[in-house]
Amino acid sequence: MNRTLYTLLFHLGLPLVALRLFLRSRKAPAYGQRIGERFALNLPAMAKGGIWVHAVSVGESIAAAPMIRALLQAYPQLPVTITCMTPTGSERVRAMFADEPRIQHCYLPYDLPWAAGRFLDHVQPTLAVIMETELWPNHIHQCAKRGIPVALANARLSERSARGYARFAGLTRPMLAEMSLIAVQTETEAQRFRQLGARSECVQVTGSIKFDLSIDEQLLPRARALREQWQAGQRPVWIAASTHEGEDEIILAAHRQLREHHADALLVLVPRHPERFNSVFELCRGQFPTVRRSSGEPVAADTAVLLGDTMGELLFLYALADIAFVGGSLVPNGGHNLLEPAALSLPVLSGPHLFNFLEIAAMLREAGALQEVDDAQGLAAEVRRLVELPRDAQRMGAAGLAVMKANQGALKRLLDALGRLI
């Protein structure tokens, strides 16, 4: 497949795109809003000539935030336009940069040549930065036509994804050859990009900027104060974060087994997607006394589950816990960011499906900071062990924090590489 055929198929598939938007809007009404932006219509007024950063959704937006703040500081004369594809990502971007007048935001238009061209002519960036591996051939080609350098930042490419790209070499090879910088997390991923057609001189191993996560010094004191307010200072508290459909039932079953031995145990359950908050609340409420974080109700002595149904609070919810399970890993989703709980010195648990974070998972596992489980029984057993052996929990948490500190510096290397393109 080449770019011409890809573009033709994309146009033919637009009715399916519209249907998908409609179906998603039934669960999450925000998908039915600002549709014009997805076709580069009704774009907000924007200052021209700055840096464009694309972060597809919430996770990428959070990962991009330190880089964006550093760019704002290093280039005070330049506006920064942030695009995403999801309403939750959009909400997160607006919340993180509400007080920054140089931040501009809209949805990224679909990867159609005329939409991509209209967007670029509207923004006229001097540099395009794409987070991780959100590669769109027409957007990249339209940048190349206009002489706009394109950088792929914090890039990751699993073996499975590389095989998928290789099947469409006629499309992906020219696209990668048009890129000016591919800043990858590991040498293994660098090799995969080179084999797929990226120019060797443009591929640079900078490491993962997720290791450069900075924790607000008031976060842990605030969390401790809230636990004391709940009179939960001595209760076992564990968190299951970024869960996907099919995981919540397993986690609640594990919690039930844990409470057979520790009847006061509290679970903080945080679904990944806001459209699932209500259904997961009903699931929890049917089994345990449950409080929604968004309600503002305090956790009482008989509360067994706190549902984390707020946006932008995940680090704080991690800070409330003694033990962390990271979701998207008991189902074949590939896992989520293991480094957020590690940065808070928490012992980290996950399921076996970590193909999006293989290198980071291996580093944490080898350091003794990560333990993988397969099912509810295994999860309950690990949480119970860490509750009953707090020194083991402390050792795991300290090992995770040591891994974080040993691998920091990726953000500076990335900024230096981007600076050469501006």
DOLOMI-455701 format. One line per field, with one value per residue (C-alpha): residue number from 1; residue in one letter; x, y, z. Coordinates in nm, 2 decimals. Example, Ala and Ser with C-alpha at 12.3 -4.5 7.8 and 13.67 -1.06 7.14 Angstrom:
num [1 | 2] $
residu [A | S] $
u [1.23 | 1.37] $
v [-0.45 | -0.11] $
w [0.78 | 0.71] $
***
This chain:
num [1 | 2 | 3 | 4 | 5 | 6 | 7 | 8 | 9 | 10 | 11 | 12 | 13 | 14 | 15 | 16 | 17 | 18 | 19 | 20 | 21 | 22 | 23 | 24 | 25 | 26 | 27 | 28 | 29 | 30 | 31 | 32 | 33 | 34 | 35 | 36 | 37 | 38 | 39 | 40 | 41 | 42 | 43 | 44 | 45 | 46 | 47 | 48 | 49 | 50 | 51 | 52 | 53 | 54 | 55 | 56 | 57 | 58 | 59 | 60 | 61 | 62 | 63 | 64 | 65 | 66 | 67 | 68 | 69 | 70 | 71 | 72 | 73 | 74 | 75 | 76 | 77 | 78 | 79 | 80 | 81 | 82 | 83 | 84 | 85 | 86 | 87 | 88 | 89 | 90 | 91 | 92 | 93 | 94 | 95 | 96 | 97 | 98 | 99 | 100 | 101 | 102 | 103 | 104 | 105 | 106 | 107 | 108 | 109 | 110 | 111 | 112 | 113 | 114 | 115 | 116 | 117 | 118 | 119 | 120 | 121 | 122 | 123 | 124 | 125 | 126 | 127 | 128 | 129 | 130 | 131 | 132 | 133 | 134 | 135 | 136 | 137 | 138 | 139 | 140 | 141 | 142 | 143 | 144 | 145 | 146 | 147 | 148 | 149 | 150 | 151 | 152 | 153 | 154 | 155 | 156 | 157 | 158 | 159 | 160 | 161 | 162 | 163 | 164 | 165 | 166 | 167 | 168 | 169 | 170 | 171 | 172 | 173 | 174 | 175 | 176 | 177 | 178 | 179 | 180 | 181 | 182 | 183 | 184 | 185 | 186 | 187 | 188 | 189 | 190 | 191 | 192 | 193 | 194 | 195 | 196 | 197 | 198 | 199 | 200 | 201 | 202 | 203 | 204 | 205 | 206 | 207 | 208 | 209 | 210 | 211 | 212 | 213 | 214 | 215 | 216 | 217 | 218 | 219 | 220 | 221 | 222 | 223 | 224 | 225 | 226 | 227 | 228 | 229 | 230 | 231 | 232 | 233 | 234 | 235 | 236 | 237 | 238 | 239 | 240 | 241 | 242 | 243 | 244 | 245 | 246 | 247 | 248 | 249 | 250 | 251 | 252 | 253 | 254 | 255 | 256 | 257 | 258 | 259 | 260 | 261 | 262 | 263 | 264 | 265 | 266 | 267 | 268 | 269 | 270 | 271 | 272 | 273 | 274 | 275 | 276 | 277 | 278 | 279 | 280 | 281 | 282 | 283 | 284 | 285 | 286 | 287 | 288 | 289 | 290 | 291 | 292 | 293 | 294 | 295 | 296 | 297 | 298 | 299 | 300 | 301 | 302 | 303 | 304 | 305 | 306 | 307 | 308 | 309 | 310 | 311 | 312 | 313 | 314 | 315 | 316 | 317 | 318 | 319 | 320 | 321 | 322 | 323 | 324 | 325 | 326 | 327 | 328 | 329 | 330 | 331 | 332 | 333 | 334 | 335 | 336 | 337 | 338 | 339 | 340 | 341 | 342 | 343 | 344 | 345 | 346 | 347 | 348 | 349 | 350 | 351 | 352 | 353 | 354 | 355 | 356 | 357 | 358 | 359 | 360 | 361 | 362 | 363 | 364 | 365 | 366 | 367 | 368 | 369 | 370 | 371 | 372 | 373 | 374 | 375 | 376 | 377 | 378 | 379 | 380 | 381 | 382 | 383 | 384 | 385 | 386 | 387 | 388 | 389 | 390 | 391 | 392 | 393 | 394 | 395 | 396 | 397 | 398 | 399 | 400 | 401 | 402 | 403 | 404 | 405 | 406 | 407 | 408 | 409 | 410 | 411 | 412 | 413 | 414 | 415 | 416 | 417 | 418 | 419 | 420 | 421 | 422] $
residu [M | N | R | T | L | Y | T | L | L | F | H | L | G | L | P | L | V | A | L | R | L | F | L | R | S | R | K | A | P | A | Y | G | Q | R | I | G | E | R | F | A | L | N | L | P | A | M | A | K | G | G | I | W | V | H | A | V | S | V | G | E | S | I | A | A | A | P | M | I | R | A | L | L | Q | A | Y | P | Q | L | P | V | T | I | T | C | M | T | P | T | G | S | E | R | V | R | A | M | F | A | D | E | P | R | I | Q | H | C | Y | L | P | Y | D | L | P | W | A | A | G | R | F | L | D | H | V | Q | P | T | L | A | V | I | M | E | T | E | L | W | P | N | H | I | H | Q | C | A | K | R | G | I | P | V | A | L | A | N | A | R | L | S | E | R | S | A | R | G | Y | A | R | F | A | G | L | T | R | P | M | L | A | E | M | S | L | I | A | V | Q | T | E | T | E | A | Q | R | F | R | Q | L | G | A | R | S | E | C | V | Q | V | T | G | S | I | K | F | D | L | S | I | D | E | Q | L | L | P | R | A | R | A | L | R | E | Q | W | Q | A | G | Q | R | P | V | W | I | A | A | S | T | H | E | G | E | D | E | I | I | L | A | A | H | R | Q | L | R | E | H | H | A | D | A | L | L | V | L | V | P | R | H | P | E | R | F | N | S | V | F | E | L | C | R | G | Q | F | P | T | V | R | R | S | S | G | E | P | V | A | A | D | T | A | V | L | L | G | D | T | M | G | E | L | L | F | L | Y | A | L | A | D | I | A | F | V | G | G | S | L | V | P | N | G | G | H | N | L | L | E | P | A | A | L | S | L | P | V | L | S | G | P | H | L | F | N | F | L | E | I | A | A | M | L | R | E | A | G | A | L | Q | E | V | D | D | A | Q | G | L | A | A | E | V | R | R | L | V | E | L | P | R | D | A | Q | R | M | G | A | A | G | L | A | V | M | K | A | N | Q | G | A | L | K | R | L | L | D | A | L | G | R | L | I] $
u [0.00 | 0.13 | 0.01 | -0.23 | -0.41 | -0.41 | -0.57 | -0.83 | -0.93 | -0.94 | -1.19 | -1.40 | -1.40 | -1.53 | -1.89 | -1.75 | -1.55 | -1.88 | -2.06 | -1.78 | -1.80 | -2.18 | -2.15 | -1.88 | -2.09 | -2.37 | -2.14 | -1.93 | -2.13 | -1.81 | -1.73 | -2.03 | -1.88 | -1.62 | -1.65 | -1.55 | -1.20 | -1.15 | -1.18 | -0.98 | -1.30 | -1.40 | -1.05 | -0.99 | -0.79 | -0.42 | -0.09 | 0.13 | 0.50 | 0.53 | 0.58 | 0.30 | 0.29 | 0.06 | -0.03 | -0.31 | -0.48 | -0.45 | -0.14 | 0.06 | -0.05 | 0.07 | 0.40 | 0.44 | 0.37 | 0.73 | 0.86 | 0.60 | 0.68 | 1.05 | 0.98 | 0.77 | 1.06 | 1.33 | 1.15 | 0.94 | 0.87 | 0.70 | 0.34 | 0.28 | -0.01 | -0.12 | -0.34 | -0.50 | -0.77 | -0.99 | -1.22 | -1.04 | -0.71 | -0.85 | -0.98 | -0.65 | -0.46 | -0.69 | -0.66 | -0.28 | -0.22 | -0.52 | -0.29 | -0.06 | -0.16 | 0.08 | -0.08 | -0.32 | -0.53 | -0.76 | -0.83 | -0.59 | -0.78 | -0.81 | -0.52 | -0.66 | -0.43 | -0.66 | -0.75 | -0.38 | -0.28 | -0.55 | -0.45 | -0.08 | -0.16 | -0.37 | -0.10 | 0.21 | 0.44 | 0.82 | 0.85 | 0.61 | 0.66 | 0.46 | 0.45 | 0.54 | 0.41 | 0.11 | 0.23 | 0.00 | 0.14 | -0.05 | 0.03 | 0.39 | 0.40 | 0.22 | 0.48 | 0.76 | 0.61 | 0.61 | 0.96 | 0.84 | 1.07 | 0.89 | 1.02 | 0.89 | 0.95 | 0.97 | 0.92 | 0.84 | 0.78 | 0.70 | 0.80 | 0.44 | 0.38 | 0.70 | 0.58 | 0.25 | 0.43 | 0.66 | 0.35 | 0.28 | 0.64 | 0.52 | 0.34 | 0.56 | 0.91 | 0.86 | 0.68 | 0.97 | 1.23 | 1.05 | 1.10 | 1.38 | 1.42 | 1.31 | 1.40 | 1.35 | 1.35 | 1.58 | 1.84 | 1.62 | 1.35 | 1.61 | 1.70 | 1.33 | 1.28 | 1.60 | 1.49 | 1.15 | 1.32 | 1.41 | 1.73 | 2.00 | 2.13 | 1.78 | 1.73 | 1.86 | 1.83 | 1.73 | 1.56 | 1.21 | 1.10 | 0.86 | 1.16 | 1.19 | 0.85 | 0.87 | 0.65 | 0.50 | 0.66 | 0.31 | 0.16 | 0.25 | 0.17 | -0.17 | -0.24 | -0.13 | -0.35 | -0.65 | -0.60 | -0.58 | -0.90 | -1.06 | -0.91 | -0.75 | -0.39 | -0.35 | -0.58 | -0.43 | -0.49 | -0.42 | -0.50 | -0.59 | -0.53 | -0.61 | -0.83 | -1.00 | -1.32 | -1.27 | -1.03 | -1.26 | -1.43 | -1.09 | -0.98 | -1.30 | -1.27 | -0.91 | -1.03 | -1.30 | -1.03 | -0.80 | -1.08 | -1.12 | -0.79 | -0.78 | -1.14 | -1.06 | -0.87 | -0.96 | -0.94 | -0.90 | -1.03 | -0.96 | -1.10 | -0.89 | -1.18 | -1.44 | -1.73 | -1.69 | -1.71 | -2.09 | -2.09 | -1.79 | -1.95 | -2.26 | -2.04 | -1.86 | -2.17 | -2.33 | -2.05 | -1.90 | -1.98 | -1.85 | -1.78 | -1.72 | -1.42 | -1.62 | -1.90 | -1.67 | -1.80 | -1.54 | -1.43 | -1.59 | -1.48 | -1.71 | -1.62 | -1.45 | -1.40 | -1.32 | -1.39 | -1.14 | -1.38 | -1.20 | -0.97 | -0.61 | -0.58 | -0.41 | -0.08 | -0.27 | -0.47 | -0.15 | -0.01 | -0.31 | -0.21 | 0.04 | 0.05 | -0.02 | -0.16 | -0.14 | -0.41 | -0.44 | -0.23 | -0.47 | -0.63 | -0.42 | -0.41 | -0.03 | -0.03 | 0.01 | 0.27 | 0.45 | 0.67 | 0.41 | 0.37 | 0.74 | 0.82 | 0.61 | 0.81 | 0.52 | 0.56 | 0.42 | 0.20 | 0.07 | -0.08 | 0.13 | 0.03 | 0.29 | 0.40 | 0.38 | 0.63 | 0.85 | 1.19 | 1.06 | 0.88 | 1.20 | 1.41 | 1.16 | 1.13 | 1.50 | 1.54 | 1.28 | 1.03 | 0.76 | 0.56 | 0.34 | 0.02 | -0.22 | -0.56 | -0.76 | -0.61 | -0.26 | -0.34 | -0.50 | -0.20 | 0.05 | -0.14 | -0.18 | 0.19 | 0.29 | 0.04 | 0.17 | 0.54 | 0.58 | 0.96 | 0.92 | 0.69 | 0.94 | 1.22 | 1.01 | 0.92 | 1.29 | 1.40 | 1.15 | 1.25 | 1.62 | 1.53 | 1.36 | 1.66 | 1.91 | 1.74 | 1.66 | 1.80 | 1.60 | 1.41 | 1.73 | 1.86 | 1.53 | 1.52 | 1.88 | 1.78 | 1.46 | 1.66 | 1.88 | 1.56 | 1.41] $
v [0.00 | 0.35 | 0.69 | 0.74 | 0.41 | 0.48 | 0.82 | 0.67 | 0.41 | 0.67 | 0.87 | 0.57 | 0.48 | 0.83 | 0.69 | 0.44 | 0.71 | 0.91 | 0.60 | 0.54 | 0.90 | 0.86 | 0.54 | 0.68 | 0.99 | 0.78 | 0.68 | 0.99 | 1.29 | 1.50 | 1.28 | 1.45 | 1.80 | 2.00 | 1.77 | 2.05 | 2.05 | 1.69 | 1.81 | 2.14 | 2.34 | 2.60 | 2.59 | 2.84 | 3.15 | 3.08 | 3.26 | 3.14 | 3.03 | 2.83 | 2.46 | 2.21 | 1.91 | 1.62 | 1.39 | 1.15 | 1.11 | 1.15 | 0.94 | 1.10 | 1.45 | 1.38 | 1.25 | 1.55 | 1.81 | 1.84 | 1.87 | 2.14 | 2.34 | 2.32 | 2.44 | 2.73 | 2.83 | 2.79 | 2.97 | 3.25 | 3.41 | 3.10 | 2.98 | 2.60 | 2.44 | 2.11 | 1.87 | 1.54 | 1.30 | 1.23 | 1.44 | 1.32 | 1.42 | 1.76 | 1.81 | 1.71 | 1.95 | 2.24 | 2.16 | 2.13 | 2.46 | 2.67 | 2.95 | 2.95 | 3.21 | 3.08 | 2.73 | 2.68 | 2.37 | 2.19 | 1.83 | 1.70 | 1.68 | 1.33 | 1.22 | 1.35 | 1.56 | 1.85 | 1.85 | 1.82 | 2.09 | 2.33 | 2.27 | 2.34 | 2.65 | 2.77 | 2.70 | 2.74 | 2.58 | 2.59 | 2.25 | 1.95 | 1.72 | 1.39 | 1.20 | 0.83 | 0.65 | 0.83 | 0.83 | 0.98 | 0.96 | 1.26 | 1.49 | 1.41 | 1.45 | 1.78 | 1.90 | 1.78 | 1.97 | 2.29 | 2.24 | 2.18 | 1.94 | 1.66 | 1.50 | 1.18 | 1.23 | 0.96 | 0.71 | 0.35 | 0.07 | -0.28 | -0.59 | -0.65 | -0.29 | -0.31 | -0.62 | -0.44 | -0.14 | -0.37 | -0.52 | -0.17 | -0.08 | 0.12 | 0.35 | 0.36 | 0.36 | 0.70 | 0.84 | 0.76 | 0.89 | 1.23 | 1.27 | 1.49 | 1.33 | 1.00 | 1.02 | 0.66 | 0.52 | 0.22 | 0.09 | -0.20 | 0.04 | 0.25 | -0.07 | -0.13 | 0.22 | 0.20 | -0.14 | 0.02 | 0.29 | 0.58 | 0.76 | 0.64 | 0.99 | 1.09 | 0.82 | 0.90 | 0.71 | 0.96 | 0.73 | 0.76 | 1.11 | 0.93 | 0.87 | 1.25 | 1.27 | 1.52 | 1.49 | 1.79 | 1.81 | 1.87 | 1.56 | 1.30 | 1.54 | 1.61 | 1.24 | 1.16 | 1.44 | 1.30 | 0.95 | 1.08 | 1.28 | 0.95 | 0.78 | 0.54 | 0.60 | 0.23 | 0.07 | -0.13 | 0.08 | -0.04 | 0.11 | -0.05 | 0.22 | 0.27 | -0.04 | -0.16 | -0.35 | -0.71 | -0.62 | -0.46 | -0.79 | -0.96 | -0.68 | -0.68 | -1.06 | -1.01 | -0.74 | -0.98 | -1.24 | -0.98 | -0.87 | -1.22 | -1.17 | -0.79 | -0.69 | -0.31 | -0.31 | -0.02 | -0.04 | 0.27 | 0.17 | 0.40 | 0.31 | 0.43 | 0.58 | 0.83 | 0.68 | 0.37 | 0.55 | 0.50 | 0.13 | 0.05 | 0.23 | 0.02 | -0.29 | -0.19 | -0.08 | -0.42 | -0.59 | -0.34 | -0.01 | 0.23 | 0.61 | 0.81 | 1.05 | 1.31 | 1.31 | 1.47 | 1.22 | 1.11 | 0.75 | 0.60 | 0.31 | 0.07 | 0.20 | -0.08 | 0.09 | 0.44 | 0.49 | 0.73 | 0.91 | 1.25 | 1.37 | 1.48 | 1.32 | 0.99 | 1.07 | 1.20 | 0.88 | 0.67 | 0.88 | 0.77 | 0.40 | 0.16 | -0.08 | -0.01 | -0.23 | -0.09 | -0.19 | -0.26 | -0.56 | -0.84 | -0.80 | -0.78 | -0.40 | -0.37 | -0.21 | 0.15 | 0.37 | 0.17 | 0.46 | 0.68 | 0.45 | 0.38 | 0.75 | 0.75 | 0.45 | 0.22 | -0.16 | -0.22 | -0.50 | -0.57 | -0.84 | -1.02 | -0.81 | -0.54 | -0.54 | -0.15 | -0.12 | -0.43 | -0.25 | -0.05 | -0.36 | -0.56 | -0.29 | -0.28 | -0.66 | -0.71 | -0.45 | -0.63 | -0.34 | -0.51 | -0.83 | -0.97 | -1.17 | -1.37 | -1.37 | -1.26 | -1.53 | -1.42 | -1.05 | -1.11 | -1.32 | -1.05 | -0.76 | -0.97 | -1.05 | -0.69 | -0.58 | -0.84 | -0.80 | -0.42 | -0.45 | -0.63 | -0.35 | -0.09 | -0.28 | -0.30 | 0.07 | 0.18 | -0.04 | 0.13 | 0.48 | 0.38 | 0.27 | 0.60 | 0.81 | 0.60 | 0.66 | 1.03 | 1.28 | 1.18 | 1.51 | 1.71 | 1.49 | 1.53 | 1.91 | 1.94 | 1.73 | 1.94 | 2.26 | 2.17 | 2.17 | 2.50] $
w [0.00 | -0.09 | 0.04 | -0.26 | -0.19 | 0.18 | 0.12 | -0.11 | 0.14 | 0.42 | 0.21 | 0.14 | 0.51 | 0.62 | 0.67 | 0.92 | 1.09 | 1.13 | 1.26 | 1.51 | 1.64 | 1.67 | 1.87 | 2.09 | 2.15 | 2.30 | 2.58 | 2.59 | 2.46 | 2.41 | 2.10 | 1.93 | 1.99 | 1.80 | 1.50 | 1.26 | 1.41 | 1.31 | 0.94 | 1.00 | 1.00 | 1.26 | 1.41 | 1.69 | 1.61 | 1.67 | 1.67 | 1.40 | 1.38 | 1.70 | 1.80 | 1.73 | 1.98 | 1.91 | 2.21 | 2.11 | 2.45 | 2.83 | 2.88 | 2.61 | 2.72 | 3.08 | 2.94 | 2.72 | 2.99 | 3.12 | 2.77 | 2.68 | 3.00 | 2.92 | 2.56 | 2.69 | 2.91 | 2.65 | 2.37 | 2.54 | 2.20 | 2.06 | 2.10 | 2.15 | 1.98 | 2.14 | 1.95 | 2.06 | 1.94 | 2.24 | 2.47 | 2.78 | 2.63 | 2.54 | 2.89 | 3.04 | 2.82 | 2.91 | 3.28 | 3.28 | 3.09 | 3.20 | 3.31 | 3.02 | 2.75 | 2.49 | 2.48 | 2.19 | 2.16 | 1.92 | 1.79 | 1.53 | 1.20 | 1.04 | 0.83 | 0.50 | 0.28 | 0.25 | 0.62 | 0.72 | 0.48 | 0.60 | 0.96 | 0.89 | 0.70 | 0.99 | 1.25 | 1.04 | 1.29 | 1.27 | 1.43 | 1.47 | 1.77 | 1.78 | 2.11 | 2.11 | 1.80 | 1.66 | 1.30 | 1.03 | 0.67 | 0.52 | 0.82 | 0.80 | 0.42 | 0.43 | 0.69 | 0.45 | 0.16 | 0.37 | 0.50 | 0.86 | 1.05 | 1.22 | 1.54 | 1.70 | 2.08 | 2.34 | 2.06 | 2.14 | 1.89 | 2.01 | 1.80 | 1.72 | 1.60 | 1.39 | 1.22 | 1.15 | 0.99 | 0.79 | 0.62 | 0.47 | 0.38 | 0.07 | 0.31 | 0.62 | 0.46 | 0.27 | 0.58 | 0.82 | 0.56 | 0.57 | 0.95 | 1.09 | 1.43 | 1.59 | 1.96 | 2.08 | 2.43 | 2.37 | 2.12 | 2.04 | 1.92 | 1.73 | 1.53 | 1.45 | 1.32 | 1.11 | 0.96 | 0.87 | 0.67 | 0.91 | 0.82 | 1.06 | 1.13 | 1.24 | 1.49 | 1.84 | 2.17 | 2.43 | 2.68 | 2.82 | 2.95 | 3.18 | 3.41 | 3.45 | 3.62 | 3.90 | 4.21 | 4.38 | 4.73 | 4.87 | 4.72 | 4.98 | 5.28 | 5.13 | 5.08 | 5.44 | 5.57 | 5.38 | 5.51 | 5.86 | 5.80 | 5.70 | 6.00 | 5.76 | 5.86 | 5.97 | 5.72 | 5.43 | 5.12 | 4.77 | 4.43 | 4.10 | 3.84 | 3.47 | 3.46 | 3.14 | 3.08 | 3.20 | 3.48 | 3.73 | 3.81 | 3.87 | 4.09 | 4.30 | 4.34 | 4.46 | 4.71 | 4.84 | 4.90 | 5.07 | 5.30 | 5.43 | 5.60 | 5.64 | 5.68 | 5.69 | 5.36 | 5.13 | 4.75 | 4.53 | 4.19 | 3.90 | 3.55 | 3.26 | 3.06 | 3.21 | 3.01 | 3.23 | 3.56 | 3.61 | 3.51 | 3.73 | 4.02 | 3.98 | 3.97 | 4.29 | 4.47 | 4.41 | 4.60 | 4.85 | 5.03 | 4.77 | 4.77 | 4.45 | 4.47 | 4.27 | 4.53 | 4.79 | 5.05 | 5.31 | 5.32 | 5.63 | 5.84 | 5.65 | 5.31 | 5.12 | 4.77 | 4.67 | 4.30 | 4.14 | 3.90 | 3.87 | 3.60 | 3.67 | 4.01 | 3.94 | 4.11 | 4.41 | 4.43 | 4.40 | 4.69 | 4.90 | 4.86 | 5.01 | 4.71 | 4.34 | 4.07 | 3.72 | 3.48 | 3.11 | 3.19 | 3.30 | 2.96 | 2.64 | 2.62 | 2.67 | 3.01 | 3.13 | 3.29 | 3.57 | 3.66 | 3.82 | 4.13 | 4.12 | 4.15 | 4.48 | 4.62 | 4.59 | 4.53 | 4.18 | 4.06 | 3.72 | 3.50 | 3.23 | 2.93 | 2.93 | 2.56 | 2.54 | 2.83 | 2.79 | 2.86 | 3.15 | 3.30 | 3.26 | 3.44 | 3.73 | 3.74 | 3.75 | 4.03 | 4.24 | 4.21 | 4.00 | 4.05 | 3.78 | 3.86 | 3.63 | 3.81 | 4.11 | 4.34 | 4.25 | 4.29 | 4.63 | 4.74 | 4.64 | 4.80 | 5.12 | 5.12 | 5.09 | 5.36 | 5.60 | 5.51 | 5.51 | 5.48 | 5.15 | 5.03 | 5.14 | 4.95 | 4.63 | 4.66 | 4.72 | 4.42 | 4.19 | 4.30 | 4.24 | 3.88 | 3.82 | 3.94 | 3.76 | 3.42 | 3.44 | 3.19 | 2.89 | 2.89 | 2.86 | 2.58 | 2.39 | 2.44 | 2.31 | 2.00 | 1.94 | 1.98 | 1.68 | 1.47 | 1.59] $
***
